[in-house]
Amino acid sequence: VAGQAAAGSGLGPKGTGYVLGIVKAYTTRVGEGPFPTELDDEIGQHLGTVGREFGVVTGRPRRCGWFDAVLVRQSVALNGIDGIALTKLDVLDGLPKLKICVGYRLNGEVLDYLPAGLKAQSALEPVYEEMDGWSESTAGATSWKDLPANAVKYVRRVEELIGAPAAMVSTSPQRDDTIMVRDPFQD
């Protein structure tokens, strides 16, 4: 939780300045446990392979799934996030359709939050919004004009759903392949 950075360093809650959240353009999880948007199919394999989603120490593949806007929106609120660094947009290149989790179904009821209990989390079914993907490459893009229109629409929809703007969007593993929307390190 971002507030712990302030408490741990002896700063007041406003002393940390800009809070940057870092999130992938899709969702991953390490280890066991509930993962409502997990994909056990060729798309999940695509995300893992193209995104190089393997444990650094163990080499085990990470679990991959569609972007979970509900989970990220809760994280944005809990951490007081001012903006996000949206990473690995290029991993979605070539996928004809994209899905974003916008809610969960639990016992016939649609929830707009992640329930706290493990039992409830394990029973969740994702509610998806579907968008058109893009066939063009985003790799190496450093400005909005370099992105396919559907990639821009995807980023804008993510921003809308999570309640935080993208301060940065990375388009490859290379550090320079970043669209800097707002420099979070400048006052």
QUILIN-V7460 format. One line per field, one symbol per residue. phi: phi as a letter, one per 40 degrees, with the letter a starting at -180 (. if undefined). psi: psi as a letter, one per 20 degrees, with the letter a starting at -180 (. if undefined). burial: 1 if it has 9 or more other ideal C-beta (glycine too) atoms within 8 Angstrom, else 0. A space follows every 50 residues. Layout:
phi->???
psi->???
burial->???
//
This chain:
phi->.dccccccbgccdcccgcbbcbaccabbabgchcadcdbbaccccddccc cfcbdcccgccccbacdbccccdccccccgccabbcbgdcccdgccbbbb cbabbbfgbcbbacccccccccccbcbbbbbccaccccdgcbadccccdc cccccccddcccgacccabcbaccdccbcccacccbc
psi->phhhggghijqrhiiibpopqpqriaqrqparrqnhjqolahgggggggh ilmqpgghjqpqpqrqpnhgghghhgghikphrqoorkhhhipiphqqqp pirqpolippqkroqhphgghhjqpqpqpqqqbqiqpipipjrhiiqqgh gghgghhggghikqqohqpqjriphimpoogpoiiq.
burial->01101100001000010011101111111000001111100001011101 10111000000111111111111111001011111111111110100111 11111100001001100001100101110010110001111100011101 1111101110110101111110000011101001000
//
